[in-house]
Amino acid sequence: MQTREGRPSATAEPIRIIAVDDHSLLRGALCQLIDSERDLQVVADVGTSERLADLVEHTRAQVVLMDVEMPGHHAPTVVAELVARFPDLHVLMLTMHNDPRLVYELLARGARGYLHKSAPRESLLLAIRAARAREPQLTIAVPRGGVGGQEPQGGGQPVLSAREREVLTLTAAALSNRQIAARLKITEGTVKRHLRNIFGKLGAVSRIDAVNKAVDAHFIQRPQTPGPRPLQ
């Protein structure tokens, strides 16, 4: 394990990143690419996901870039454990495969992005910088014809929990995360986690996309827009 600290920042604090990949050469190249950006900082790079949650806590990382395929490593379980402990953590998965079922499972567990290792440099940097976005964002970057927008094979229609439907209904009514949290008496972090799960289950890329897909699947009702007031 290698930890890195102390790089100065010109303005805001840089986004703090942990790189996780068992191939040291690839991991080193990834770290070099990230550290060339003034607003990004690799605070640790490791070859295993073992004790990764403790490392996130120690380094105060905001983003984890993690290889999907590593020995002794079940990526969906690791993602779920990280997100449960750190609801605001931005977990991005890097892979050489385009298995639709794995993509949707990882997103459903709380990953914020799934990027093929052949994805352009710009796609990776945008996905990392999305960690500072006010609303949850998902990034899927795979070769043309990869995932293809398919639902997971054999999984049937995704099922939203009662709470997820409540969150999405309020989202459809244009409430912010803070307003939804106050209405449901939960934390903003919990609202974000529900939205990430919803996005993963529905294969949605935005709040509007999630609402439209949920309405089409009859999970929620489309909000009614008020009509013109009658003349007095």
N, C-alpha and C positions, 0 to 999 in steps of 0.2 A: 504494500500500500504506500502511496505517495500523497502527502498533503502539501498544500501550497497556500501561503498566506502573504499578505503585506504589499500587494501591488497597489499603488496610489490610483485615485480616480480624479478626473478633471472636474466632473460635476456630481451627478448622483452616484450612489454606490453601485458598482457593477453587479450584474446578476451572478449569483454564486452557483456554481455547477459542479456536480460530481459525474465523472465518466466511468462507466462500468463495462468492461469488455475483457474477455480472457485472452485475446490476442494482443500482446503488448505493442507490436508495431502499429497495428491499426489504432489502438488506444492512444499511442503517442502522437500519431498524425492528427487524430481528432482533437487532442488537447492543444496541439500547436495551432491548428486552425482557429479554435475558439479563443485562445489567448492572443491572437493577432487582432482581435476586436476590442476596442477600448472600453466598451460597456459590458463586456463579458469577462468572467474570471473562473478558471478551473480551480476549485479549492481542494479537490482530491481526485485521484484516479486509482482504481482498483481492478483486480482481475476476477473478482468473485462478488456475489451478492450477499455472502455471509456477513452478518452483523452490519448490514447496510443502513438499517434504521438508526443504529447508534452513531454511525458516521454522519448521517444527515443531521442529527441533533448536535453533534460536536462541531461541525463545520458551519452550521446554520445555512445549509444549502437550500436554494430555491428551485433548482432544476436537477433532475437525475436523468442522464442519458444512459440507457441500459441496453445491452445486447440481449436479444431474445434467447439465443441458443448458447447456453454455457453449461458445462458439466455440473451435475448435482444441483440444478437450478430449474424451478418451475415458475416461469415468468408471471403467469396470472396470479399465483399465490403471493409472490413477492410484491407485485403491484398493489394487490388488495391490502397487504399488511402495511405498506408504506403510506397509502392514502388514508387508511384507518387511523394511523398515528399522527400523520401530518396532512390534514385535509386540504391545505393550500399548496402542497407540493406539486410541482409540474413534472410529471414522469413521462419521458419520451422514449419509445421503444425503437431500437435500430435492428434491422434484420436483413437477411439475404432471401427471405421467402415471402410469398404473397398468399398465404393461406387465409381465405376469407373468414373461416370459422375462428382462427386465432386472432385476427384483427378485431372482430366484434367482441370476442371474449375479453381481450385486453382492454378495450375501450369501456366495456361494461364494468370491469373491475376498477376503473378509475384512471387509466392512462390518458394523457392529454394528446398523445400523438403516436403515430406508427409510420416510420420512415424507412424505406428501402435504402440500403447502403449505397446504392447508385444514384440516389436523389441529388439534385443540384445543391451546391453549397448554400445558395440563397434560401432554399427551402428549409434547411436545417437551422440557419440563423433566424429566420422568421419564426419558426416553431419555438425556439428558445426564448426569443424576445416576447412571445405571446404570454410568457409567465407574468408580465407586468400588466396585461390587459385587465380591465375592470370586470369583464364578464368571462365565463368559461369559453375557451376556444379549443377546437380539436383540429389536428393536422394529420392528414393522411397523404403521404407522398410515396407512390409506388410507380413502377414502369407502366407505360400505356398498355391497357388491356390487363392489368394486374388484378386488383380486387374487383374492379368493374362495377362497383355499387351493388353487388349481390348481397342478399341476406344469407346468413349462415345456412349451409346445406343441412337438411334434416332436422333443423331446430324448430321449424314452425314459426308462427308469429310471436314476436317478443311480447313478454307480459310485463306491464307496469304495475308496481305495487300501488296500494291505495294512497300512500303518502306521495309517491311520484306523480300520481294523477292530480293530487291537490296542488303540488308545486307547479306542474305544467299548466293547470287551469289558471292559476294566478299569474303565471308567466304570459299566458295568452291574453290576460287582461292588462298587459303592459306594466305590471308591477316590477319594481327593481328587486334585486336580491335582498336588500335591507328591508324593504316593505314586506316581502314574502316571509322573511324570518320573523318580523314582528307579528304578522297576521297568524302564523302557525306556531308562534312561541318556540322557535328553534333558533340556532345560531346561523349566521351567514355562511360559515364553513359547511354546515350541514346542508344548506340550500345548494351550495356549489357542488357538493358531493352528489346530491340527488340529480342535479342537472347533468353532471358528467355521466352518471349511470343511464339517465334517460337518453342522452345523445348516443351513447354506446349501443343501447338496446334498439334504438330506432335508426341507427346509421345516419344521424342528423349532423349537420355541420354548423348550425347556428340555432338560436332560439326560435326564429321564425320557421326555419325548416323543421324543427322538432314539433312545433305546434301544428303545422300543416300535416305532417305525417301522422301525428296522434289523432287529429280530427278525421283524416281519411281512414284510419284504422278503427274509428269509433271508440277510442280511449277517452276522449274528452269531447265536449261540445264546442263548436266555434262560438266565440264571444259575440253577443249581439251588439251591433252598432246602433246608437240611438238615432231614431229618425227625426225629421223636422218637427218642431213644436207646432201644435195647432195655433192658428191665428186667434187672438183674443177678440 
